[in-house]
Amino acid sequence: MRFLLREAEKIVCAVLFLGMTAIGFANVVVRYGTNYSLAASEELLTNGFLLLTVFGAAIAARRGEHLAVTLVHDLLPRPLRKPLFVLAAGLSALLLGLSAWVSWDVLANLHANGMRSYALGIPAWYYQAAVPFGFALILIRYLQHVREVLGGGPAELPPETPHV
């Protein structure tokens, strides 16, 4: 059970990627074999990429490999780096929390207005349902990373980079 909790987003990404590969391959085979296309494949692949991106961002956040600009951090004296990291972590957590909240609002709006997808005709909120949870997962994984950095665990503050 611990493995599933620790590696949840990796499992979701692997299953999504496998499914998307199968759908894309099936679409190519059908298109070249019959000159027709599976209309729903574009819809499924587009929404699969959205989910893959969100859950992949959770993996990066947990590892501390998210996109960062370290110029200011690297130029500061060592005693000021930790407060800057804490400020950046707080702002990042706020942004992720707001993203989860806004995507939940979008989900509720899609559910309320009854919008349907263009190819399959299923409720559009089905595709949006995992996004707020994905942002919440990114927030949780990012806070785990911050705790490790501040606690001196496996991930530590990046060392000072030499300036040329």
C-alpha positions in Angstrom: 0.0 0.0 0.0 2.9 2.4 0.8 4.3 1.7 -2.7 1.0 2.8 -4.3 0.8 6.0 -2.2 4.4 6.8 -2.9 4.3 6.0 -6.6 0.7 6.9 -7.5 1.4 9.5 -10.1 4.0 7.3 -11.8 1.5 4.5 -12.1 -1.2 6.9 -13.4 1.3 8.3 -16.0 2.4 4.8 -17.1 -1.2 3.6 -17.6 -2.2 6.9 -19.4 0.8 6.7 -21.7 0.2 3.0 -22.5 -3.5 3.8 -23.3 -2.6 6.8 -25.4 0.0 4.8 -27.3 -2.6 2.1 -28.0 -5.2 4.6 -29.1 -2.8 6.4 -31.4 -1.5 3.2 -32.9 -5.1 1.9 -33.5 -6.0 5.2 -35.2 -3.0 5.0 -37.6 -3.8 1.4 -38.5 -7.4 2.2 -39.2 -6.6 5.3 -41.1 -4.1 3.6 -43.4 -6.1 0.4 -43.7 -9.5 2.0 -44.5 -8.9 5.7 -45.3 -11.1 6.5 -42.3 -10.1 7.8 -38.9 -11.3 7.1 -35.4 -12.9 10.5 -34.6 -12.7 10.0 -30.9 -9.0 9.4 -30.8 -8.1 13.1 -31.1 -10.4 13.9 -28.2 -9.0 11.1 -26.1 -5.4 11.9 -26.9 -5.8 15.6 -26.3 -7.3 15.1 -22.9 -4.8 12.3 -22.1 -2.0 14.8 -22.7 -3.6 17.2 -20.3 -3.7 14.5 -17.6 -0.2 13.3 -18.4 1.1 16.8 -18.0 -0.6 17.4 -14.6 0.5 14.0 -13.1 4.0 14.4 -14.7 4.3 17.7 -12.9 3.5 16.0 -9.6 6.5 13.6 -10.3 8.8 16.6 -11.0 7.5 18.5 -7.9 8.3 15.5 -5.6 11.8 15.2 -7.0 12.4 19.0 -6.9 12.9 19.0 -10.7 10.3 21.5 -11.5 11.1 24.5 -13.6 13.1 27.1 -11.6 15.1 30.2 -12.3 18.0 30.2 -9.8 19.8 33.4 -10.8 18.7 35.4 -7.7 19.2 32.4 -5.5 22.8 31.8 -6.7 23.7 35.5 -6.4 22.5 35.8 -2.8 24.9 35.2 0.1 24.4 31.7 1.7 22.4 33.0 4.8 19.7 34.6 2.6 19.1 31.6 0.4 17.0 29.7 2.9 14.5 32.6 3.5 14.3 33.1 -0.3 13.5 29.3 -0.7 10.8 29.5 2.0 9.3 32.6 0.3 9.3 30.9 -3.1 7.9 27.7 -1.6 5.1 29.6 0.0 4.2 31.4 -3.2 4.4 28.2 -5.2 2.1 26.5 -2.7 -0.3 29.4 -2.9 -0.3 29.2 -6.7 -0.9 25.4 -6.7 -3.7 25.8 -4.2 -5.4 28.4 -6.3 -4.9 26.3 -9.4 -6.7 23.4 -7.7 -9.5 25.6 -6.5 -10.0 27.3 -10.0 -9.9 23.9 -11.8 -12.5 22.6 -9.2 -14.6 25.6 -10.1 -14.3 24.8 -13.8 -15.3 21.2 -13.1 -18.4 22.3 -11.2 -19.3 24.7 -14.0 -18.9 22.0 -16.7 -21.0 19.7 -14.6 -23.7 22.3 -14.1 -24.1 23.4 -17.7 -24.2 19.9 -19.1 -21.6 20.5 -21.9 -20.8 17.4 -23.9 -17.6 16.5 -25.7 -17.5 17.0 -29.5 -16.6 13.4 -30.6 -18.0 11.0 -28.1 -20.8 13.1 -26.8 -20.0 12.3 -23.2 -20.2 14.9 -20.4 -17.2 17.2 -20.8 -16.6 17.2 -17.0 -15.4 13.6 -17.3 -12.1 14.8 -18.8 -11.8 17.7 -16.3 -12.5 15.5 -13.2 -8.9 14.5 -12.5 -7.4 18.0 -12.9 -8.2 19.5 -9.5 -7.0 16.3 -7.8 -3.8 16.5 -10.0 -3.1 20.0 -8.8 -3.7 19.0 -5.2 -1.3 16.1 -5.7 1.3 18.5 -7.2 0.9 20.6 -4.1 1.3 17.6 -1.7 4.3 16.4 -3.6 5.9 19.9 -3.7 5.3 20.3 0.1 7.0 16.9 0.6 10.0 18.2 -1.3 10.1 21.4 0.7 10.0 19.5 3.9 12.9 17.4 2.8 14.9 20.4 1.7 14.2 22.3 5.0 14.7 19.2 7.1 18.0 18.3 5.5 16.6 15.0 4.2 17.6 13.4 0.9 17.0 16.6 -1.1 19.0 19.6 0.0 19.4 23.2 -1.1 21.4 23.3 -4.3 25.1 24.1 -3.7 26.5 27.4 -4.7 27.3 27.4 -8.4 30.6 28.8 -9.5 30.4 32.0 -11.4 32.6 32.5 -14.4 
